[in-house]
Amino acid sequence: MGGLTNVRAIAGTISEAERPPDRALVAQCVGGDDEAWRHLCRHHYPRVASTLRKLGVRSSDVEDAAQEVFIEVFRYLPRFRGESELGTWLYRLCITRAHHLRKRARTREKLRRFLLFAPAQAAPEPIGLGEAEARRVIERALSVLSEKQRTVFVLYELENVPGKQIAEILGCPEATVWRRLHDARRSFVTAMDALSERKAAAT
């Protein structure tokens, strides 16, 4: 499948009328249809990239992370049995990739601190009213959530994935999803309130 070499390059827009249903598309991809593979990437790349970004992957790493997600899709697509939605599987792959990147970043930071014998110097960023600043504030609020809380919060609040599907993606009871979401909302609101107070004090 030639499109695997550069997912973003083929991830243009495609109308629903042009795109076969996911199951038919998967069958065509497994059968070695390069055009079907390009259709699959065009349709799903924007959601994959957006989900990775919301799960905490840095903008500079999103393209590479999305590429890795689609490499996994390419590798395991013949085993995809269609028992769940393709989108559900993609969310799982995004969560796994984001987890790996966070784990790698934590390891690098520990090594950096060990080698420098000094804590990281993190200069506080000013909080403003622009779009970029608002995104940074939201990112800071999301960063206070645990990994499990953030995953549920992103999928439900930002990706509009139903609770039942989230439970299927994470392989946990739906009640667990709602409990994590409740805790995530409370932590998120508390963090946003604290950031707002800081902003008000700085003005």
C-alpha positions as CSV (number, residue, x, y, z in Angstrom):
1,M,0.0,0.0,0.0
2,G,2.0,3.0,-1.3
3,G,0.0,5.5,0.8
4,L,1.5,4.2,4.0
5,T,4.8,6.2,3.4
6,N,3.1,9.6,4.0
7,V,-0.3,9.5,5.6
8,R,-0.6,13.2,6.0
9,A,0.1,13.8,2.3
10,I,-2.9,11.8,1.2
11,A,-5.2,13.0,4.0
12,G,-7.1,15.5,2.0
13,T,-10.9,15.9,2.1
14,I,-13.2,13.3,0.8
15,S,-16.9,13.4,0.6
16,E,-19.1,10.7,2.2
17,A,-20.5,9.9,-1.2
18,E,-17.0,9.0,-2.4
19,R,-16.1,6.8,0.6
20,P,-17.2,3.2,0.8
21,P,-18.6,2.0,4.2
22,D,-15.8,1.2,6.7
23,R,-16.3,-2.6,6.5
24,A,-16.2,-2.6,2.7
25,L,-13.2,-0.2,2.9
26,V,-11.4,-2.5,5.3
27,A,-12.1,-5.5,3.0
28,Q,-10.7,-3.6,0.0
29,C,-7.6,-2.6,2.0
30,V,-6.9,-6.1,3.1
31,G,-7.3,-7.2,-0.5
32,G,-4.4,-4.9,-1.4
33,D,-6.4,-2.0,-2.9
34,D,-4.1,1.1,-2.7
35,E,-6.9,3.5,-3.5
36,A,-9.1,2.1,-0.7
37,W,-6.1,2.6,1.7
38,R,-5.9,6.2,0.6
39,H,-9.6,6.7,1.1
40,L,-9.3,5.2,4.6
41,C,-6.4,7.6,5.5
42,R,-8.1,10.6,4.1
43,H,-11.3,10.0,6.1
44,H,-9.7,9.1,9.4
45,Y,-6.5,11.1,9.6
46,P,-8.1,14.4,10.8
47,R,-9.8,12.6,13.7
48,V,-6.7,10.6,14.6
49,A,-4.5,13.8,14.6
50,S,-7.1,15.7,16.6
51,T,-7.5,13.0,19.2
52,L,-3.8,12.6,19.7
53,R,-3.5,16.4,20.2
54,K,-6.3,16.4,22.8
55,L,-4.7,13.4,24.6
56,G,-1.6,15.5,25.2
57,V,0.6,14.8,22.2
58,R,2.6,17.9,21.4
59,S,1.8,19.6,18.0
60,S,5.4,18.8,16.8
61,D,4.8,15.1,17.5
62,V,1.3,14.7,16.2
63,E,2.2,13.9,12.6
64,D,4.7,11.2,13.6
65,A,2.3,9.8,16.2
66,A,-0.5,9.7,13.6
67,Q,1.9,7.9,11.2
68,E,2.6,5.3,13.9
69,V,-1.2,4.8,14.4
70,F,-1.7,4.1,10.7
71,I,1.3,1.8,10.6
72,E,-0.4,-0.2,13.3
73,V,-3.6,-0.1,11.3
74,F,-1.7,-1.3,8.2
75,R,0.0,-4.1,10.2
76,Y,-3.1,-5.5,11.9
77,L,-5.9,-4.7,9.5
78,P,-6.1,-8.3,8.2
79,R,-6.9,-9.3,11.8
80,F,-9.7,-6.7,12.2
81,R,-12.8,-8.8,12.5
82,G,-15.3,-5.9,12.4
83,E,-16.8,-6.8,15.8
84,S,-16.5,-3.2,16.8
85,E,-16.5,0.0,14.8
86,L,-13.2,1.0,13.0
87,G,-13.4,4.3,14.8
88,T,-13.4,2.5,18.2
89,W,-10.2,0.6,17.2
90,L,-8.6,3.9,16.1
91,Y,-9.3,5.5,19.4
92,R,-7.6,2.6,21.2
93,L,-4.6,3.0,19.0
94,C,-4.5,6.7,19.7
95,I,-4.7,6.2,23.4
96,T,-1.9,3.6,23.3
97,R,0.3,5.9,21.2
98,A,-0.3,8.9,23.4
99,H,0.5,6.8,26.5
100,H,3.8,5.6,24.9
101,L,4.8,9.2,24.1
102,R,4.0,10.4,27.6
103,K,6.0,7.5,29.1
104,R,8.9,8.2,26.9
105,A,8.8,11.9,27.7
106,R,8.8,11.1,31.5
107,T,11.8,8.8,31.0
108,R,13.7,11.5,29.0
109,E,12.9,14.1,31.7
110,K,14.2,11.8,34.5
111,L,17.4,11.1,32.6
112,R,17.8,14.8,31.9
113,R,17.4,15.7,35.5
114,F,19.7,12.9,36.6
115,L,22.4,14.0,34.1
116,L,22.1,17.7,35.0
117,F,21.7,17.1,38.7
118,A,19.2,19.9,38.7
119,P,15.4,20.3,38.5
120,A,13.8,21.4,35.2
121,Q,13.4,25.2,34.9
122,A,9.8,25.8,33.8
123,A,9.1,29.5,33.2
124,P,5.4,30.3,33.7
125,E,3.6,31.4,30.6
126,P,1.4,34.5,30.6
127,I,-2.3,33.9,30.5
128,G,-4.1,36.0,27.9
129,L,-7.4,36.2,26.1
130,G,-6.2,35.1,22.6
131,E,-7.0,31.8,21.0
132,A,-3.5,30.4,21.5
133,E,-3.4,31.5,25.1
134,A,-6.9,29.9,25.7
135,R,-5.6,26.7,24.3
136,R,-2.6,26.7,26.6
137,V,-4.9,27.4,29.6
138,I,-7.1,24.4,28.6
139,E,-4.0,22.3,28.1
140,R,-2.8,23.2,31.6
141,A,-6.1,22.3,33.1
142,L,-6.1,19.0,31.3
143,S,-2.6,18.3,32.5
144,V,-3.8,18.1,36.1
145,L,-5.9,15.1,35.3
146,S,-4.7,11.5,35.7
147,E,-4.1,9.6,32.5
148,K,-7.3,7.6,32.9
149,Q,-9.3,10.7,33.8
150,R,-7.9,12.7,30.8
151,T,-8.6,9.8,28.4
152,V,-12.3,9.6,29.4
153,F,-12.7,13.4,29.5
154,V,-11.2,13.9,26.0
155,L,-13.2,11.1,24.5
156,Y,-16.5,12.2,26.0
157,E,-16.3,15.9,26.3
158,L,-14.1,16.8,23.3
159,E,-14.7,13.9,20.9
160,N,-18.4,13.3,21.7
161,V,-17.9,9.6,22.0
162,P,-20.8,7.9,23.9
163,G,-20.1,6.4,27.3
164,K,-20.9,2.9,26.2
165,Q,-18.4,3.2,23.3
166,I,-15.7,4.6,25.7
167,A,-16.2,1.6,27.9
168,E,-15.7,-0.7,24.9
169,I,-12.6,1.3,23.8
170,L,-11.0,1.1,27.3
171,G,-12.2,-2.4,28.1
172,C,-13.8,-1.4,31.4
173,P,-17.4,-1.3,32.8
174,E,-19.5,1.7,31.7
175,A,-19.9,2.6,35.4
176,T,-16.1,3.1,35.6
177,V,-16.3,5.5,32.7
178,W,-18.9,7.7,34.4
179,R,-16.9,7.6,37.7
180,R,-13.7,8.7,36.0
181,L,-15.6,11.4,34.0
182,H,-17.2,12.8,37.2
183,D,-13.7,13.0,38.9
184,A,-12.2,14.5,35.7
185,R,-14.8,17.2,35.4
186,R,-14.4,18.2,39.0
187,S,-10.6,18.3,38.7
188,F,-10.8,20.2,35.4
189,V,-13.2,22.8,36.8
190,T,-11.0,23.3,39.9
191,A,-7.9,23.8,37.7
192,M,-9.7,26.2,35.4
193,D,-10.9,28.2,38.4
194,A,-7.3,28.4,39.8
195,L,-6.0,29.6,36.5
196,S,-8.7,32.2,36.2
197,E,-7.8,33.5,39.7
198,R,-4.2,33.7,38.7
199,K,-5.1,35.6,35.6
200,A,-7.3,38.0,37.5
201,A,-4.5,38.6,40.1
202,A,-2.0,39.4,37.3
203,T,-4.2,42.1,35.7
